[in-house]
Amino acid sequence: MNLVKNLTVIRQNSWIRLFAMGGFSLVVVGLILLTPVRYQYQNGMNALNRKEYEEAHTFLVAAHALIPGPLMRWLPPSDQYRMAMAMGKALYYRVAKERDAQTVFNTLEEAIKHIQRATAIEPMGYKALHLQARITARLEQIFPMIHPKEMNPYHALPLYRTAIHLRPAGITIHYEMLKYMDAMKITDGFDALLGYTVHIYPPAYHHLKKEPFFTEARKAIMKEGVIKATEMEITPRESYSVLSSIYLDEKDYAKAAHCYAESLRFNSERNTWVNFLQMGKRFMQAGESEKAHSFFVQAMEQTYGEEREKVLKQIYAHYKREEDLEGFMLTCGYFQQYLPPFEGLALIMARCRMEMGLYELAKATLIKRRDEAPTARLFALLAEIAARQKRYDEMELTSHRATVLAPDNGAYWLLFSKALYYQKKYDRAEQAAAKAIELAPENSTFRKWRERLRQKGKNKKS
């Protein structure tokens, strides 16, 4: 009895070992077969990431060819999904710039089969459905050109709606659906979708207002969506900033300034000189100069060196556009009060006074700075002021000093050449112009000036 029992146990263990050995063999065979498949697939994905779609398609076709038909259904669903998505993408983008309608149509019909397979594997995944909607939309548009007498079997609208249902905050899907509906002249539900899109993502307003379907009526719809976003504090920093730009377009400067100030309250650690500069501009347009000055000072305080001068030039340019040079000089008084002195401020104050025709005041500003720290930029601006006053001997002296301090600056040699020309010192003027061209051979302004001098010399000889 015990002998029979022992023999039975031995027999059962033998079957288990045999089965285990067979399973192990299948695994080994599977790995051997799938290794080159994964290699080709990865090459295809790398090509997709590089946007080399023809190459990607070649690798992915090779990966499919290496899988025996019966083995495909034994692949894990996740692998089947990824391969189907990759092939669909490669085919879709492969004909993105193709002009032949028949080629595009045939390729997209092949692509849609792969994506439909991916959707069947993962029906609740929005990525496959989104791509299916995108491909279907193109097929829907091309089908009438290929089969003008047949009923169009492609309709992307239900797919887009389902994709949005699966991804209610997916701004890309909303944006594409709007463009699709506009292209297909679908008006039912368009305005509601437009308002909802800017409601869930207010920055979309900046893109949507550039679309052909943008009208003043639809601007009002989008504005209402942005207002709702601010009330619900959906990305409040961005929402208030967008609303500010809308009011700015409407020339409601007080509301524009208020909304921009509100935007800076949220995630204030992200505030930079750019934000303070914009805030200053809005308060200036709203006529609140004291607040504008305060924000301009904050913008300047956050910068140093060349960047500080860049900000200062932007502020000056804004005042020039507003034709308020007096206001700029008042703002500079705040800069002098709250910031340590620096050459850029003296230069731009002098330039502003020069533009106002206050030449002596401009010179006084520069001379004071010159006595502290003489530089080429300072002498060059003194030369420009002298030119405005037609004091060409003074222009010659100051522009020459600029070339001494910065001998590699072609613009200063051009200035010096002009000073000599105005005094009829034509030979020296041409020599200075030649030096400018030597320093910057590609500069067309320098070459034109020397040509003018040479023409003057020819006329003089004749």
C-alpha positions, 0 to 999 in steps of 0.5 A: 500500500505504501509502495503504491502511494509512493509510486503515485507521488513520484509520478505526480511530481514527475508531471509537475517537473515536466510541466515546469520544464515545458513552461520554462522552455516556453518562456525562454522561447518567448524571450528569444522571439521578443528581444529583437521585437523590443529592439525594433520597437524601441528604435521606432519610439526613439525615431518618433521622439525625434519626429523622424516619422518615416524612420519610425514607421520602418522600425515599427513595421519590422517589429510587427513582422518579427512577431508570429501571428499566433504569438501576437495574442499572447502579448500582454495587453499593455504591449499590444496597446503601446505598439498599436499607438506607436504605429498609429502615430507614426502613420498619422504624422508621416503624412502631416505635410503630404499634399497628395490627398489619396496618399494621405487618405490611404495612410490615415485609413491604415493609421485609424485601424491601429488606433481603433485596436488601441482603443479596444484594448483600453476603452477608458483611456483618453489618449487613444480616443483623442488620437482617433478623433484627430485622425477621424477629423482629417479623414472626414475632411478628405473623404469627400475629395476622394469619394465625392458621390458617397456618404461620409462614414467618418464623424469625429464629433462623437469621438471628441465628445467622448474624449472630453468626457474622459479628460474634462480638463484636457485643454488640447482636446477642447482646443482641437474640438473648437477648431474641428467644429469651426472647420466643419461649420458646426455651430450647435454647442460651439459657443458653450464649448468656447466659454467652457474652454477659457473657464477651465484654462483662461490662458487659452484666450490668448490663442483663441482670439487669433483664430478665424472664428474670433468675433466681438460677440465671442470675445464677450463669451470668453470674457465671461468664462474668464470672469467665472474662473476668477470667481472660482479661483481657477488658476487665479494668478493666470485668470486675473492676468488674462482678465487684465489683458482683456480690459487693457484691450478695451482701454479700461485701464483702471480695471486692467490695473486692478486685475493685474494687481490681483494676479500678483497676490497669488503665488507672489513668490513668482513675482519678478521685475517683469511683473512689477514693470507691467504693473507699473505700466498699467497704473501709469495708463490708469493715471495712478502715477504714485503707484506706477512709480512704486512698481517701477522702483520695485522692478529696478530693485530686482535687477542689477548691471546690464539687466537693470539698464534694460529695465530702465530703457523699457520704462523710458520707451513706455513713457516715450510712447505715451509722450510723457517725458516729464513723467519719466523725469519724475520717475527718475527722481524716485530712482535717484531717491531709492537706488544707488547711483549708476551710469545708465540712469545718468545717461538715460536722464540726459538722453531724455532731456536732450529729446526735450530740447533741454541741452544744457541740463542734459550736458550738466547731468553728463558732466557731473557723472564724467567728473566722477567716472568718465566713460566712452558712452558718456562722451559719445552722448555728449557728442550727440548733444553737441551735434544737436546744438551744431557745435561741431568742434565740441562734437569732434572733441567729445567723439574723439575722446569716446574713440580713445576710451573705446577704440574697438567701437565702430559707432564711436568712429562713425560719430567722430567721422561725422563731426569731422565731415560737418567741419569739412575735414573730409579726408580725416572724416573718410579715414575715421569712416574706414576705421569704423568699417574695419571694426564692423565690415558687415555694417551697411550704415558704415559703408553707406556713410563712407560712400557718401564721403567718397561721393562728396570728395569726387564732387569737390574735385570736379 
